[in-house]
Amino acid sequence: MNKKGQVMMGILFAVMIFICGMLIFNLMTDVVTDARTDLDCANGSSISDGTKLVCLITNGVIPYWIIAIVSFAGGAIMSKLAI
């Protein structure tokens, strides 16, 4: 396969990774919202320090997931460009 074909396969693979990641992202937002509700993260004065830490970690799941999806998709494209 020539260089142009490899790059196109990398782009197609990256789009597939991105679509699958966004499908999982839609399912994950409901779970994160339920976890925040169950932990009572909106009431910061009456929860313990450990619960506050868990709330911070729970809030960070969605941005890290987006960064991971973009990184994997970009890596799929860049791996085909480097060959």
Secondary structure, 3 states (H helix, E strand, C coil): CCHHHHHHHHHHHHHHHHHHHHHHHHHHHHHHHHHHHHHCCCCCCCCCHHHHHHHHHHHHHHHHHHHHHHHHHHHHHHHHHHC
